[in-house]
Amino acid sequence: MVEWRGEASARFPELRDYLERDSWSCHVFLFEVLQLAVDAHRAADEDLLNRSYGFAQWCFDQPGGFLSNAAVVSFYEHVFDAWELRHEVADRLSPAVTAKVRPLWEWRLPADRLAEVDRLLGVAGHPA
């Protein structure tokens, strides 16, 4: 398995203290990264947005399934929880992420919100 802490440390030097805690799993760390992304959206902090979404995508793209699954359930599944940011969030999601995570959004989001997400993402049947 790829060592995620090195990649995380390179992208988030401000979180190195947390990364040194063995009790922090990649799942916990990704949920913290999601909170950073939400704050970055609200502050229009492009650097932090790029680092946050970049790390989640890096995890998603790793072979073996563990890090990809962590990115899906600890980051991407929750990206629309801050509903007011949905337009900005949708612009940052790759088609591969959308395809894999949409069933989780279907389970979590009310029908009207899922329809809006589908529209924003250009999911079949809901043109953007």
N, CA, C and O atoms as a DFTB+ gen file, in Angstrom:
512 C
 N C O
     1  1       0.847      -1.187       0.000
     2  2       0.000       0.000       0.000
     3  2       0.886       1.242       0.000
     4  3       1.942       1.257       0.632
     5  1       0.457       2.268      -0.702
     6  2       1.158       3.537      -0.772
     7  2       1.094       4.209       0.598
     8  3       0.059       4.186       1.264
     9  1       2.198       4.799       1.005
    10  2       2.239       5.524       2.273
    11  2       1.651       6.922       2.068
    12  3       2.268       7.782       1.439
    13  1       0.476       7.129       2.598
    14  2      -0.232       8.379       2.382
    15  2       0.303       9.524       3.232
    16  3       0.159      10.685       2.850
    17  1       0.911       9.230       4.365
    18  2       1.371      10.294       5.265
    19  2       2.439      11.190       4.624
    20  3       2.462      12.397       4.867
    21  1       3.305      10.613       3.821
    22  2       4.320      11.418       3.142
    23  2       3.696      12.407       2.175
    24  3       4.066      13.581       2.144
    25  1       2.754      11.928       1.392
    26  2       2.044      12.800       0.454
    27  2       1.270      13.878       1.209
    28  3       1.279      15.045       0.819
    29  1       0.607      13.484       2.280
    30  2      -0.163      14.437       3.077
    31  2       0.751      15.490       3.696
    32  3       0.421      16.676       3.710
    33  1       1.879      15.062       4.199
    34  2       2.829      15.986       4.823
    35  2       3.359      16.996       3.810
    36  3       3.526      18.172       4.133
    37  1       3.623      16.545       2.597
    38  2       4.109      17.444       1.550
    39  2       3.057      18.474       1.163
    40  3       3.384      19.628       0.888
    41  1       1.795      18.056       1.142
    42  2       0.714      18.970       0.737
    43  2       0.215      19.855       1.874
    44  3      -0.269      20.963       1.644
    45  1       0.336      19.357       3.095
    46  2      -0.218      20.080       4.243
    47  2       0.826      20.227       5.353
    48  3       0.684      19.621       6.415
    49  1       1.856      21.014       5.120
    50  2       2.874      21.163       6.168
    51  2       2.294      21.705       7.469
    52  3       2.833      21.452       8.546
    53  1       1.201      22.447       7.372
    54  2       0.565      22.998       8.571
    55  2      -0.095      21.913       9.429
    56  3      -0.466      22.179      10.572
    57  1      -0.246      20.706       8.899
    58  2      -0.876      19.615       9.649
    59  2       0.116      18.515      10.043
    60  3      -0.294      17.428      10.449
    61  1       1.396      18.790       9.926
    62  2       2.396      17.752      10.236
    63  2       2.264      17.208      11.653
    64  3       2.475      16.016      11.875
    65  1       1.920      18.058      12.611
    66  2       1.755      17.579      13.991
    67  2       0.688      16.500      14.077
    68  3       0.849      15.517      14.801
    69  1      -0.384      16.680      13.350
    70  2      -1.452      15.681      13.357
    71  2      -1.030      14.398      12.650
    72  3      -1.415      13.299      13.049
    73  1      -0.240      14.553      11.603
    74  2       0.200      13.382      10.836
    75  2       1.150      12.497      11.625
    76  3       1.299      11.313      11.323
    77  1       1.781      13.058      12.616
    78  2       2.708      12.275      13.440
    79  2       1.982      11.414      14.469
    80  3       2.597      10.569      15.120
    81  1       0.703      11.624      14.613
    82  2      -0.101      10.819      15.539
    83  2      -0.487       9.512      14.860
    84  3      -1.193       9.510      13.852
    85  1      -0.023       8.416      15.413
    86  2      -0.355       7.117      14.823
    87  2      -1.844       6.818      14.892
    88  3      -2.347       5.989      14.133
    89  1      -2.548       7.484      15.793
    90  2      -3.978       7.213      15.949
    91  2      -4.801       7.813      14.805
    92  3      -5.972       7.468      14.643
    93  1      -4.210       8.694      14.022
    94  2      -4.947       9.301      12.917
    95  2      -4.862       8.412      11.687
    96  3      -3.783       8.217      11.128
    97  1      -5.980       7.884      11.276
    98  2      -6.030       7.081      10.057
    99  2      -6.196       8.009       8.858
   100  3      -6.457       9.202       9.011
   101  1      -6.043       7.454       7.691
   102  2      -6.274       8.224       6.476
   103  2      -7.724       8.713       6.418
   104  3      -7.994       9.802       5.912
   105  1      -8.645       7.913       6.930
   106  2     -10.060       8.320       6.950
   107  2     -10.252       9.580       7.777
   108  3     -10.915      10.520       7.338
   109  1      -9.678       9.602       8.967
   110  2      -9.799      10.773       9.840
   111  2      -9.140      11.975       9.173
   112  3      -9.695      13.073       9.163
   113  1      -7.954      11.757       8.619
   114  2      -7.242      12.854       7.981
   115  2      -8.035      13.418       6.805
   116  3      -8.131      14.637       6.663
   117  1      -8.601      12.565       5.966
   118  2      -9.383      13.037       4.826
   119  2     -10.613      13.822       5.264
   120  3     -11.004      14.782       4.599
   121  1     -11.221      13.429       6.365
   122  2     -12.365      14.200       6.852
   123  2     -11.900      15.582       7.307
   124  3     -12.614      16.567       7.115
   125  1     -10.725      15.666       7.903
   126  2     -10.156      16.967       8.271
   127  2      -9.838      17.792       7.025
   128  3     -10.059      19.002       7.006
   129  1      -9.326      17.148       6.001
   130  2      -9.038      17.833       4.737
   131  2     -10.336      18.379       4.136
   132  3     -10.344      19.476       3.578
   133  1     -11.409      17.635       4.243
   134  2     -12.703      18.129       3.761
   135  2     -13.098      19.405       4.496
   136  3     -13.589      20.352       3.882
   137  1     -12.886      19.432       5.801
   138  2     -13.212      20.645       6.561
   139  2     -12.344      21.817       6.109
   140  3     -12.818      22.950       6.028
   141  1     -11.072      21.542       5.816
   142  2     -10.197      22.576       5.273
   143  2     -10.735      23.079       3.933
   144  3     -10.724      24.280       3.664
   145  1     -11.203      22.156       3.100
   146  2     -11.737      22.533       1.790
   147  2     -12.971      23.422       1.940
   148  3     -13.114      24.409       1.219
   149  1     -13.848      23.084       2.856
   150  2     -15.047      23.902       3.090
   151  2     -14.633      25.307       3.514
   152  3     -15.144      26.296       2.988
   153  1     -13.712      25.392       4.460
   154  2     -13.227      26.702       4.905
   155  2     -12.563      27.451       3.754
   156  3     -12.736      28.662       3.614
   157  1     -11.802      26.730       2.931
   158  2     -11.123      27.353       1.796
   159  2     -12.117      27.877       0.768
   160  3     -11.904      28.940       0.185
   161  1     -13.205      27.137       0.541
   162  2     -14.254      27.644      -0.359
   163  2     -14.783      28.969       0.171
   164  3     -14.916      29.936      -0.579
   165  1     -15.077      29.009       1.435
   166  2     -15.662      30.223       2.040
   167  2     -14.689      31.394       2.035
   168  3     -15.115      32.547       1.971
   169  1     -13.398      31.117       2.102
   170  2     -12.372      32.164       2.118
   171  2     -11.795      32.430       0.725
   172  3     -10.929      33.291       0.567
   173  1     -12.272      31.694      -0.283
   174  2     -11.742      31.795      -1.648
   175  2     -10.229      31.596      -1.654
   176  3      -9.500      32.320      -2.333
   177  1      -9.767      30.608      -0.892
   178  2      -8.341      30.286      -0.792
   179  2      -8.015      29.224      -1.836
   180  3      -8.131      28.026      -1.579
   181  1      -7.611      29.677      -3.000
   182  2      -7.375      28.780      -4.132
   183  2      -6.254      27.785      -3.853
   184  3      -6.342      26.626      -4.259
   185  1      -5.212      28.220      -3.172
   186  2      -4.107      27.317      -2.841
   187  2      -4.589      26.151      -1.983
   188  3      -4.296      24.994      -2.281
   189  1      -5.315      26.453      -0.936
   190  2      -5.806      25.393      -0.051
   191  2      -6.841      24.518      -0.759
   192  3      -6.888      23.309      -0.529
   193  1      -7.654      25.103      -1.600
   194  2      -8.607      24.303      -2.381
   195  2      -7.865      23.322      -3.285
   196  3      -8.222      22.146      -3.354
   197  1      -6.844      23.799      -3.969
   198  2      -6.078      22.921      -4.860
   199  2      -5.392      21.814      -4.079
   200  3      -5.374      20.668      -4.529
   201  1      -4.832      22.127      -2.931
   202  2      -4.164      21.110      -2.128
   203  2      -5.168      20.093      -1.585
   204  3      -4.900      18.891      -1.586
   205  1      -6.314      20.571      -1.126
   206  2      -7.326      19.681      -0.535
   207  2      -7.918      18.737      -1.572
   208  3      -7.906      17.520      -1.390
   209  1      -8.433      19.295      -2.649
   210  2      -9.017      18.451      -3.696
   211  2      -7.938      17.623      -4.384
   212  3      -8.194      16.496      -4.809
   213  1      -6.752      18.169      -4.492
   214  2      -5.651      17.422      -5.093
   215  2      -5.282      16.194      -4.285
   216  3      -5.032      15.127      -4.846
   217  1      -5.247      16.343      -2.968
   218  2      -4.930      15.195      -2.119
   219  2      -6.037      14.145      -2.187
   220  3      -5.758      12.950      -2.279
   221  1      -7.280      14.589      -2.143
   222  2      -8.392      13.635      -2.248
   223  2      -8.335      12.887      -3.580
   224  3      -8.540      11.674      -3.620
   225  1      -8.056      13.604      -4.663
   226  2      -7.960      12.955      -5.972
   227  2      -6.763      12.009      -6.012
   228  3      -6.858      10.918      -6.575
   229  1      -5.638      12.414      -5.424
   230  2      -4.459      11.543      -5.375
   231  2      -4.805      10.230      -4.662
   232  3      -4.462       9.148      -5.138
   233  1      -5.481      10.336      -3.527
   234  2      -5.909       9.124      -2.805
   235  2      -6.842       8.294      -3.668
   236  3      -6.692       7.076      -3.764
   237  1      -7.807       8.955      -4.297
   238  2      -8.781       8.267      -5.146
   239  2      -8.095       7.480      -6.259
   240  3      -8.550       6.398      -6.629
   241  1      -7.012       8.017      -6.787
   242  2      -6.321       7.411      -7.927
   243  2      -5.339       6.305      -7.545
   244  3      -4.773       5.667      -8.433
   245  1      -5.120       6.059      -6.263
   246  2      -4.129       5.066      -5.851
   247  2      -4.652       3.642      -6.073
   248  3      -5.835       3.365      -5.877
   249  1      -3.757       2.753      -6.481
   250  2      -4.159       1.357      -6.684
   251  2      -4.375       0.642      -5.349
   252  3      -3.918       1.099      -4.302
   253  1      -5.056      -0.448      -5.408
   254  2      -5.227      -1.286      -4.231
   255  2      -6.542      -1.096      -3.504
   256  3      -6.956      -1.975      -2.748
   257  1      -7.202       0.014      -3.706
   258  2      -8.528       0.195      -3.141
   259  2      -8.609       0.886      -1.798
   260  3      -9.582       1.596      -1.546
   261  1      -7.621       0.710      -0.913
   262  2      -7.751       1.259       0.432
   263  2      -7.843       2.783       0.423
   264  3      -8.791       3.347       0.970
   265  1      -6.878       3.449      -0.186
   266  2      -6.879       4.914      -0.192
   267  2      -8.011       5.466      -1.047
   268  3      -8.595       6.496      -0.711
   269  1      -8.321       4.799      -2.137
   270  2      -9.435       5.222      -2.974
   271  2     -10.741       5.174      -2.184
   272  3     -11.539       6.110      -2.228
   273  1     -10.948       4.083      -1.466
   274  2     -12.143       3.954      -0.645
   275  2     -12.175       5.025       0.448
   276  3     -13.226       5.604       0.720
   277  1     -11.035       5.284       1.066
   278  2     -10.977       6.318       2.101
   279  2     -11.383       7.668       1.522
   280  3     -12.131       8.410       2.159
   281  1     -10.906       7.995       0.333
   282  2     -11.266       9.263      -0.301
   283  2     -12.766       9.327      -0.572
   284  3     -13.401      10.363      -0.374
   285  1     -13.321       8.204      -1.028
   286  2     -14.754       8.174      -1.339
   287  2     -15.597       8.391      -0.082
   288  3     -16.476       9.253      -0.072
   289  1     -15.344       7.631       0.962
   290  2     -16.245       7.666       2.120
   291  2     -15.934       8.779       3.120
   292  3     -16.807       9.170       3.895
   293  1     -14.702       9.295       3.115
   294  2     -14.351      10.308       4.108
   295  2     -14.245      11.710       3.519
   296  3     -14.154      12.685       4.266
   297  1     -14.254      11.824       2.230
   298  2     -14.172      13.143       1.598
   299  2     -15.327      13.333       0.619
   300  3     -16.221      14.146       0.857
   301  1     -15.307      12.589      -0.473
   302  2     -16.259      12.844      -1.553
   303  2     -17.711      12.589      -1.176
   304  3     -18.598      13.303      -1.643
   305  1     -17.969      11.609      -0.359
   306  2     -19.358      11.343       0.033
   307  2     -19.989      12.561       0.709
   308  3     -21.204      12.746       0.650
   309  1     -19.167      13.386       1.347
   310  2     -19.659      14.500       2.160
   311  2     -19.472      15.877       1.518
   312  3     -19.774      16.889       2.151
   313  1     -18.979      15.939       0.271
   314  2     -18.658      17.246      -0.304
   315  2     -19.869      18.155      -0.481
   316  3     -19.714      19.374      -0.556
   317  1     -21.053      17.595      -0.549
   318  2     -22.236      18.442      -0.706
   319  2     -22.949      18.704       0.620
   320  3     -24.065      19.223       0.624
   321  1     -22.325      18.354       1.739
   322  2     -22.938      18.635       3.040
   323  2     -23.067      20.137       3.277
   324  3     -24.042      20.578       3.884
   325  1     -22.110      20.925       2.814
   326  2     -22.207      22.385       2.871
   327  2     -22.917      22.816       1.579
   328  3     -22.284      23.265       0.623
   329  1     -24.219      22.669       1.579
   330  2     -25.023      22.790       0.374
   331  2     -24.826      24.124      -0.346
   332  3     -24.879      24.179      -1.575
   333  1     -24.604      25.178       0.398
   334  2     -24.445      26.493      -0.213
   335  2     -23.210      26.576      -1.113
   336  3     -23.082      27.513      -1.900
   337  1     -22.315      25.617      -1.004
   338  2     -21.088      25.595      -1.816
   339  2     -21.184      24.658      -3.021
   340  3     -20.181      24.409      -3.691
   341  1     -22.369      24.143      -3.297
   342  2     -22.530      23.090      -4.299
   343  2     -21.990      23.468      -5.677
   344  3     -21.425      22.620      -6.368
   345  1     -22.154      24.720      -6.087
   346  2     -21.669      25.127      -7.407
   347  2     -20.146      25.058      -7.467
   348  3     -19.576      24.558      -8.436
   349  1     -19.497      25.562      -6.427
   350  2     -18.037      25.554      -6.379
   351  2     -17.492      24.127      -6.262
   352  3     -16.479      23.792      -6.876
   353  1     -18.171      23.292      -5.471
   354  2     -17.748      21.906      -5.296
   355  2     -17.865      21.145      -6.616
   356  3     -16.942      20.430      -7.006
   357  1     -18.973      21.294      -7.286
   358  2     -19.215      20.555      -8.533
   359  2     -18.121      20.826      -9.562
   360  3     -17.745      19.936     -10.325
   361  1     -17.619      22.039      -9.580
   362  2     -16.573      22.398     -10.539
   363  2     -15.256      21.676     -10.277
   364  3     -14.384      21.655     -11.145
   365  1     -15.101      21.089      -9.106
   366  2     -13.825      20.470      -8.718
   367  2     -13.835      18.944      -8.775
   368  3     -12.837      18.307      -8.440
   369  1     -14.940      18.359      -9.193
   370  2     -15.053      16.900      -9.186
   371  2     -14.797      16.311     -10.563
   372  3     -15.353      16.768     -11.562
   373  1     -13.958      15.301     -10.603
   374  2     -13.669      14.627     -11.867
   375  2     -14.832      13.699     -12.242
   376  3     -15.592      13.269     -11.374
   377  1     -14.963      13.400     -13.520
   378  2     -16.005      12.452     -13.934
   379  2     -15.853      11.084     -13.256
   380  3     -16.855      10.448     -12.930
   381  1     -14.628      10.629     -13.043
   382  2     -14.422       9.328     -12.388
   383  2     -14.927       9.348     -10.957
   384  3     -15.547       8.387     -10.501
   385  1     -14.665      10.436     -10.249
   386  2     -15.163      10.568      -8.878
   387  2     -16.684      10.597      -8.893
   388  3     -17.335       9.885      -8.128
   389  1     -17.241      11.420      -9.761
   390  2     -18.701      11.543      -9.847
   391  2     -19.355      10.183     -10.084
   392  3     -20.335       9.841      -9.423
   393  1     -18.825       9.419     -11.011
   394  2     -19.401       8.111     -11.333
   395  2     -19.355       7.163     -10.133
   396  3     -20.304       6.420      -9.883
   397  1     -18.263       7.194      -9.406
   398  2     -18.120       6.267      -8.288
   399  2     -18.914       6.694      -7.062
   400  3     -19.426       5.848      -6.328
   401  1     -19.022       7.995      -6.835
   402  2     -19.626       8.488      -5.585
   403  2     -21.122       8.761      -5.727
   404  3     -21.831       8.818      -4.722
   405  1     -21.604       8.929      -6.929
   406  2     -23.014       9.262      -7.096
   407  2     -23.968       8.305      -6.371
   408  3     -24.945       8.779      -5.790
   409  1     -23.741       6.989      -6.372
   410  2     -24.658       6.123      -5.616
   411  2     -24.715       6.469      -4.118
   412  3     -25.752       6.285      -3.481
   413  1     -23.632       6.957      -3.572
   414  2     -23.637       7.372      -2.164
   415  2     -24.419       8.663      -1.987
   416  3     -25.147       8.821      -1.007
   417  1     -24.275       9.587      -2.929
   418  2     -25.075      10.810      -2.861
   419  2     -26.549      10.490      -3.005
   420  3     -27.394      11.120      -2.369
   421  1     -26.862       9.499      -3.850
   422  2     -28.260       9.094      -4.025
   423  2     -28.855       8.612      -2.706
   424  3     -30.024       8.861      -2.410
   425  1     -28.054       7.933      -1.936
   426  2     -28.493       7.414      -0.646
   427  2     -28.604       8.527       0.399
   428  3     -29.489       8.488       1.254
   429  1     -27.709       9.519       0.331
   430  2     -27.614      10.538       1.373
   431  2     -28.459      11.780       1.101
   432  3     -28.991      12.370       2.042
   433  1     -28.595      12.188      -0.139
   434  2     -29.227      13.472      -0.453
   435  2     -30.716      13.307      -0.748
   436  3     -31.128      12.317      -1.352
   437  1     -31.520      14.281      -0.319
   438  2     -32.932      14.277      -0.721
   439  2     -33.029      14.372      -2.248
   440  3     -32.113      14.872      -2.902
   441  1     -34.118      13.902      -2.799
   442  2     -34.289      13.819      -4.252
   443  2     -34.072      15.159      -4.947
   444  3     -33.448      15.194      -6.008
   445  1     -34.564      16.256      -4.390
   446  2     -34.402      17.556      -5.042
   447  2     -32.935      17.992      -5.076
   448  3     -32.485      18.589      -6.054
   449  1     -32.203      17.699      -4.023
   450  2     -30.782      18.056      -3.991
   451  2     -29.972      17.160      -4.936
   452  3     -29.050      17.631      -5.601
   453  1     -30.315      15.883      -4.993
   454  2     -29.629      14.988      -5.921
   455  2     -29.866      15.440      -7.357
   456  3     -28.944      15.415      -8.171
   457  1     -31.090      15.852      -7.676
   458  2     -31.384      16.347      -9.019
   459  2     -30.543      17.586      -9.326
   460  3     -30.063      17.744     -10.448
   461  1     -30.363      18.459      -8.345
   462  2     -29.529      19.647      -8.537
   463  2     -28.065      19.263      -8.739
   464  3     -27.391      19.840      -9.593
   465  1     -27.569      18.310      -7.974
   466  2     -26.199      17.826      -8.146
   467  2     -26.037      17.223      -9.540
   468  3     -25.055      17.503     -10.227
   469  1     -26.988      16.403      -9.955
   470  2     -26.934      15.807     -11.294
   471  2     -26.889      16.896     -12.368
   472  3     -26.131      16.798     -13.333
   473  1     -27.697      17.917     -12.191
   474  2     -27.719      19.019     -13.158
   475  2     -26.363      19.722     -13.194
   476  3     -25.827      19.984     -14.271
   477  1     -25.813      20.025     -12.025
   478  2     -24.521      20.714     -11.948
   479  2     -23.393      19.893     -12.563
   480  3     -22.475      20.438     -13.177
   481  1     -23.472      18.582     -12.390
   482  2     -22.412      17.702     -12.876
   483  2     -22.661      17.188     -14.293
   484  3     -21.806      16.521     -14.877
   485  1     -23.826      17.500     -14.836
   486  2     -24.134      17.039     -16.182
   487  2     -24.335      15.539     -16.267
   488  3     -24.014      14.912     -17.277
   489  1     -24.874      14.965     -15.189
   490  2     -25.138      13.522     -15.163
   491  2     -26.263      13.228     -16.160
   492  3     -27.204      14.012     -16.287
   493  1     -26.163      12.105     -16.859
   494  2     -27.126      11.717     -17.876
   495  2     -28.548      11.915     -17.386
   496  3     -28.900      11.520     -16.274
   497  1     -29.357      12.531     -18.230
   498  2     -30.746      12.767     -17.892
   499  2     -30.965      14.123     -17.226
   500  3     -32.103      14.563     -17.064
   501  1     -29.870      14.784     -16.840
   502  2     -29.955      16.085     -16.190
   503  2     -28.885      16.994     -16.786
   504  3     -27.815      17.160     -16.201
   505  1     -29.173      17.589     -17.959
   506  2     -28.148      18.400     -18.609
   507  2     -27.711      19.573     -17.736
   508  3     -28.519      20.164     -17.019
   509  1     -26.427      19.897     -17.806
   510  2     -25.877      21.010     -17.019
   511  2     -26.285      22.343     -17.589
   512  3     -25.911      23.385     -17.050
